[in-house]
Every structure is written in structure tokens, then in C-alpha cells.
Amino acid sequence: MNHDREFKGVVFDMDGVLINSEPKIKLCAQISAKELGHTISNETYIRWMGLPSREIRLAIQETMGTEFPIEDFHERYRKNWNNNLEKHGMDAQPGIAELLAQLTALGIPFSVATSTDRSHALKSLELSGLLPFIKFLIGGDQVTKGKPDPEIFIAAAELINVPSSQCIALEDTPIGITAAANAGMFTIMVPDIVVPDHVFKICKYVLPSTQIAAQVITRLFSS
């Protein structure tokens, strides 16, 4: 594989990249809205993907209207989310555990940059079985500006003491890819949705699965 830089670290998004949480998040949001007599369409949910919690609240209020009971919605969402985790747990994405094990064995540092609040992220990673691999994580509640601002990716690179320009970033949303690209990282996307044209221009790779992404990342470090 030809590339124009030396790689020394990896920064992972979490939801939809390390763990298969996006379908659960969407389901719980849609159920919670339905309980209140409202509807969240798939198209509406897609616009919120990758945003930090505080910005999702604003986006929900803007989309659903000022009369939408946002506090009641979030209380119901937390209940539905916790019930889903208790019943079904959380799965790691295909190929990710093997990739993290390989990076660890090779001494290649990596971190997690997630829009999810840190405490919730750690719980999901624990349920997925990936938490023992994770030494460095920064959550959406630990930065001033959320994705697509590059702050969280820059901070995640600093955690592993690797320049952003020498990090590979693995993401699944246009918002996340934009943030990683703005941080100067080598971007790989495994999309959950149709990829907008402008995202293709800032992605080095757009791949069909995390399993293939894991193989590509391994090759990038061996080339």
C-alpha cells in the first residue's frame, strides 16, 4: 500500500466502530419518542449520528420543536437503553478485538475518541469485552467542542503522545471523518449510511466492514 507518511498510532471512534451500538441507539431513541407520541425517522436520526450528547439535545429540540418534552424523552431513553443493555448486552464489531490485540502485541499505541460521555462509553466497552484493551479514552463530555471540530481527535492523539499527522483514524460517520481530517489524520471510514460526496474527498479509504478495515490498518503498519 502506498501512502505518504509514517504511522505511529491509531485513534478509534467507538459507536459503530469498536462496538455495534448504533442500531441500539437508534432503536431506543425511536421507542422513547413513540412513547411520547412522536416519531423519529431514520433520516432524522442519521443527521444526529456522531454528535456529542449536549449537541444532540439541541438538535432534537430544533428538529422536534420547542414543545417536545426533551427531559422526559431523555429519561425514557436512559431507561430503554439500560433495559436493552441488560437484556442483550453489547457486541464488539467484527475483527476489532483481534485488531486491538495485534496492535497491543506490536506496541502500537491507540486511543478512543467518542462523542459518548466517558462513563457511558466505559460501561459499553466493558459489556463488549473490549475494555481490557483500552488504556486511553476521551469522551464527548471531556472536550469543549464536539465533532466535527477536531478537538477530540487532537486530544486523543496527545493521550498516546503521537502527532495527529501520524495517526490513522477509524470512523463511521461523516461528522467524525470531518473531525479526524481536520485534525490532520489519515482517515478510514466504515459507513453505516450512504456516504456524501464531500466525505469521499477527505477519506483515504471507505470500506464495507470493520473486519476489512482491521486488515487494512494491519497492512498499513507493516508496509
Secondary structure, DSSP 8 states (H G I E B T S, - for coil): ---SS---EEEE--BTTTB--HHHHHHHHHHHHHHTT----HHHHHHHTT--HHHHHHHHHHHH-TTS-HHHHHHHHHHHHHHHHHHH---B-TTHHHHHHHHHHHT--EEEE-SS-HHHHHHHHHHHT-GGG---EE-GGGSSS-TTSTHHHHHHHHHTT--GGGEEEEESSHHHHHHHHHTT-EEEE--SS---HHHHHH-SEE-S-HHHHHHHHHHHHH-
